[in-house]
Structure formats: structure tokens, C-alpha cells
Amino acid sequence: MTVDRRSRLDTPRDARRHLVRRPSVDADAFGVFAESFARYMGTAKFLLWMTMFVAAWILWNTLSPRELRFDPFPFIFLTLMLSLQASYAAPLILLAQNRQEQRDKVVAEQDRQANARAHADMEFLAREVASLRMAVGEVATRDFLRSELRGLLGDIEDLSRQQADDEPEP
């Protein structure tokens, strides 16, 4: 629950009184506008429209009758308009870049955390594989059992031959 600072008795008032209130601007909404503006200015569509506008301006002020021309040859008014457009476009583009940089930082941090988790998982799995290898080294394999059984079978055959040789013949 937020309490208005002006209504609290334990908070001193501002020393200055403002005759004109400062406008409050929603930074997020303005940032979204700046990003959409910068995104549009970076398109071929914008360049095409701007080129057609400048070409139409120059053609009108060059080829139309003198009394209909509103910007004579040095095109001072056109230069002023393009400078004004650039002076507004530059800060909006910078604002959009700053917002993109902040998003990139968040994404980079999330990637770093995901990489750290993946690294920890890989280390855990490597330890598990190592312990499995050690356990498998202690387990009798099929080939080992076959060789042992062949050896025992050979020993049994040798013993049975010895018993057959040791028994007197009737």
C-alpha cells in the first residue's frame, strides 16, 4: 500500500512549489514508440518514401511556375526539414539502441546462467560415467565368464582323464 508523500505527516514538504507541473511520461510506452520509429526508419520502405518526397520537392520547386514555388533553388526549407527530421530521429534511434542493449544484457545473463547449469550437468554426468566405468571394471563380463568356464571345463576334462587313467582295468 503506497501512501502519497503529501498526505503523510512524517514527511517534510518540498521546499519549492512548482507553478507548472512537470509532464509525466511513461518511459516504457515512449521506448516502444522509439523502437518502432527506429525500426521503420531502417527499412527500404522509409528510404523509398523519403527519396520520393525529396525528389518531388526538388521537382516541384524547379519545374513549376515561379509563383507556385515555395522553396527556391538552394532549397533552404528542405534542408531545414531534413535537419529537423534528423535531430528528432537521432535521439529516438539512440533510445531504441539503449533499450535493445538492456534486453541483450538480460538475454546474455540468462544464457550465462543456462551455460553454467549445463556445465554443472555435464560435470555431474562425467562423474556418473566415471563411476559406472569403475563399477563395470569390477563386474564380470561375458567374455571373462566364458574364458573362466572354458578353463574349468578343461580342468574337469583333465581330472576325468586322470581318474580314468588311475582306475584299474578289470
C-alpha positions as CSV (number, residue, x, y, z in Angstrom):
1,M,0.0,0.0,0.0
2,T,1.6,3.2,-1.1
3,V,0.9,6.5,0.6
4,D,1.0,9.8,-1.1
5,R,4.0,11.8,0.2
6,R,2.0,14.9,0.5
7,S,-0.5,13.3,2.9
8,R,2.0,11.9,5.3
9,L,2.8,14.0,8.4
10,D,6.2,12.5,9.0
11,T,7.5,13.5,5.6
12,P,8.6,17.1,5.0
13,R,7.1,19.1,2.1
14,D,9.1,20.1,-0.9
15,A,10.7,23.5,-0.4
16,R,9.9,24.6,-3.9
17,R,6.4,24.9,-5.3
18,H,6.0,24.3,-8.9
19,L,3.8,26.7,-10.8
20,V,3.7,24.3,-13.8
21,R,3.6,20.6,-13.2
22,R,6.2,18.6,-15.0
23,P,4.7,16.3,-17.5
24,S,4.8,12.7,-16.6
25,V,5.9,10.4,-19.4
26,D,5.5,6.7,-19.5
27,A,9.1,5.7,-20.3
28,D,8.1,2.2,-21.4
29,A,5.5,3.5,-23.9
30,F,7.8,6.1,-25.2
31,G,10.6,3.5,-25.5
32,V,8.2,1.2,-27.5
33,F,7.4,4.2,-29.8
34,A,11.1,4.9,-30.2
35,E,11.8,1.3,-31.1
36,S,9.0,1.2,-33.7
37,F,10.1,4.5,-35.1
38,A,13.8,3.4,-35.4
39,R,12.7,0.0,-36.8
40,Y,10.6,1.8,-39.5
41,M,13.5,4.2,-40.3
42,G,15.8,1.3,-41.0
43,T,13.6,-0.1,-43.8
44,A,13.8,0.2,-47.5
45,K,10.2,1.4,-47.5
46,F,11.2,4.5,-45.4
47,L,14.1,5.2,-47.8
48,L,11.9,4.9,-50.8
49,W,9.3,7.3,-49.4
50,M,11.9,9.8,-48.3
51,T,13.6,9.7,-51.7
52,M,10.3,10.2,-53.4
53,F,9.4,13.1,-51.1
54,V,12.8,14.8,-51.7
55,A,12.6,14.2,-55.4
56,A,9.0,15.6,-55.6
57,W,10.1,18.6,-53.5
58,I,13.0,19.4,-55.8
59,L,11.0,18.7,-59.0
60,W,8.1,21.0,-57.8
61,N,10.4,23.8,-56.8
62,T,12.4,23.5,-60.0
63,L,9.9,22.8,-62.7
64,S,6.7,24.5,-61.5
65,P,5.8,28.1,-62.4
66,R,7.7,30.7,-60.3
67,E,4.6,31.9,-58.4
68,L,3.9,28.3,-57.2
69,R,7.4,27.6,-56.0
70,F,7.7,27.9,-52.2
71,D,11.4,26.9,-51.8
72,P,13.8,28.4,-54.3
73,F,17.0,26.7,-55.6
74,P,19.2,26.3,-52.6
75,F,16.2,24.5,-51.0
76,I,16.8,26.1,-47.6
77,F,13.4,25.0,-46.3
78,L,14.0,21.4,-47.5
79,T,17.4,21.4,-45.7
80,L,15.7,22.7,-42.6
81,M,13.1,20.0,-42.7
82,L,15.6,17.2,-43.2
83,S,17.8,18.6,-40.4
84,L,14.7,18.7,-38.1
85,Q,13.8,15.2,-39.0
86,A,17.4,14.1,-38.3
87,S,17.5,15.9,-35.0
88,Y,14.5,14.0,-33.8
89,A,15.5,10.7,-35.3
90,A,18.9,10.5,-33.8
91,P,17.8,10.6,-30.1
92,L,14.9,8.2,-30.8
93,I,17.3,5.7,-32.5
94,L,19.7,6.0,-29.6
95,L,16.9,5.3,-27.1
96,A,15.9,2.3,-29.1
97,Q,19.5,1.1,-29.1
98,N,19.8,1.6,-25.4
99,R,16.6,-0.5,-24.8
100,Q,18.0,-3.2,-27.2
101,E,21.3,-3.2,-25.3
102,Q,19.4,-3.7,-22.0
103,R,17.5,-6.6,-23.5
104,D,20.7,-8.1,-24.8
105,K,22.3,-7.8,-21.3
106,V,19.3,-9.7,-19.9
107,V,19.5,-12.4,-22.6
108,A,23.3,-12.7,-22.1
109,E,22.8,-13.1,-18.4
110,Q,20.2,-15.8,-19.0
111,D,22.5,-17.5,-21.5
112,R,25.3,-17.4,-18.9
113,Q,23.1,-19.0,-16.3
114,A,21.9,-21.6,-18.7
115,N,25.5,-22.4,-19.7
116,A,26.5,-22.6,-16.0
117,R,23.7,-25.1,-15.4
118,A,24.6,-27.1,-18.5
119,H,28.3,-27.1,-17.4
120,A,27.3,-28.4,-13.9
121,D,25.1,-31.0,-15.5
122,M,27.9,-32.1,-17.8
123,E,30.3,-32.4,-14.8
124,F,27.8,-34.5,-12.9
125,L,27.2,-36.8,-15.9
126,A,31.0,-37.1,-16.4
127,R,31.4,-38.2,-12.7
128,E,28.5,-40.6,-13.1
129,V,30.0,-42.1,-16.3
130,A,33.4,-42.4,-14.5
131,S,31.7,-44.2,-11.6
132,L,29.9,-46.5,-14.0
133,R,33.2,-47.3,-15.7
134,M,34.8,-48.2,-12.4
135,A,31.8,-50.3,-11.5
136,V,31.9,-52.1,-14.8
137,G,35.6,-52.8,-14.3
138,E,34.6,-54.7,-11.2
139,V,31.8,-56.7,-12.9
140,A,32.5,-59.9,-14.7
141,T,31.9,-59.6,-18.4
142,R,30.5,-62.3,-20.6
143,D,33.9,-62.9,-22.3
144,F,35.6,-63.2,-18.9
145,L,33.0,-65.7,-17.7
146,R,33.4,-67.8,-20.9
147,S,37.1,-67.9,-20.5
148,E,36.8,-69.0,-16.9
149,L,34.2,-71.6,-17.8
150,R,36.5,-72.9,-20.6
151,G,39.3,-73.1,-18.1
152,L,37.2,-75.0,-15.6
153,L,35.9,-77.3,-18.4
154,G,39.5,-78.0,-19.3
155,D,40.3,-78.7,-15.7
156,I,37.3,-81.1,-15.4
157,E,38.4,-82.9,-18.5
158,D,41.9,-83.3,-17.2
159,L,40.6,-84.6,-13.9
160,S,38.3,-87.1,-15.6
161,R,41.2,-88.3,-17.8
162,Q,43.4,-88.7,-14.7
163,Q,40.7,-90.7,-12.9
164,A,40.2,-92.8,-16.0
165,D,43.9,-93.5,-16.1
166,D,44.2,-94.2,-12.4
167,E,41.4,-96.7,-12.3
168,P,42.5,-100.3,-12.7
169,E,41.2,-102.0,-15.7
170,P,39.0,-105.1,-15.0
